[in-house]
């Protein structure tokens, strides 16, 4: 029945000639059949074939109408294949599709379709970004947002050796084995719970990410924030660890936002000092860090700095660690006024974006034995960001609109 319905147009014949974009004409040559796998099974589609002798190029208009250009899989099947490829290793996908939908495809086909649609998702995001950043597009039906949070973090993705040439890393010989994937998230907060702790708005988190430089990523995240209603947010907070690139992007794209360093990352830095100076003396270590914890939780960063300065390092290595951590707290003290942030009912932990790194990137791209190319990893990251941001249907509507 599906086959008869698709072929009821007589093959999509549109006359003896069709215009070519280069000023030539496509001439009708013949009807050609194409076997296409659909969600309901395989069908044979009859299509009118046109050829431009000047460009030496042929095409079937019906293929574009049905979204089956250069593929033998229907859009519905490709949706399934890409979603499986976004969640599972490509080699395991055929079994899933066979059991859940009765569709027979191989792992290589799932890989190709996942990459193709991942690139299309990236094009969808780029087109949106250009519109929002240029001001030609504004978000509609966005209510005023009490609090908007922008989170940023990075995580290493294992890559093939060719992707790490001339790159320093953490290996024994200083060789790199991963490439840094940057992930950003945007979420909102309307209120607090009965204990006064902030509560993230349900289903409000969206993600963007890629293996790319900070400048490109910054524009990507800025565009997503604009799409989510950045300009209607009453209060904007940027959250992250102490990585300089995060705060450089915060100043560039979210100037005036409240900047908050994740509390748990902040605690790690006085612990670095304690381990270096007190070593195995657990009693002194716990007593000293316990006092610093209270000070930092109250936002008394100057007291933490003073306590570190009062220590007496016995080695050059200890001195270097102490001076480095003093500089860290000095530089970031205004991002560590945790008591003040709590009074405003704000989040003081970057758990959302850290969980996003594990969920969006780690669960799919960092499995045992995996090694990616950047060209292969980025489409999968795009797919997962799209799906986990509940934008899968938006993407398909974008495809359908041309």
Secondary structure, DSSP 8 states (H G I E B T S, - for coil): -HHHHHGGGTT----SEEE-TTS-EEEEEEEEEEEEEETTEEEEEEEEEEEETTTTEEE-HHHHHHT-TT-SB-HHHHHHHHHHHHHS-HHHHHHHHHHHH-----HHHHHHHHHHHHHHHHHHHHHHHHHHHHTS----S---BSEEEEEEEEEEEEB-GGGGTT-B-SSTTSB--EEEEEEEEEEEEEEE-TTS-EEE-TT--EEEEES--HHHHHHHHHHHHHHTTGGGBSSEEEEE-S-HHHHHHHHHHSTT-EEEE-HHHHHHHHHHHHHHHHTT-HHHHHHHHHHHHHHHHTT-HHHHHHHHHTS---SHHHHHHHHHHHHHHHHHGGGG-HHHHHHTT-----HHHHHHIIIIIIHHHSSTT--B-HHHHHHHHHHHHHHHTT-HHHHHHHHHT-
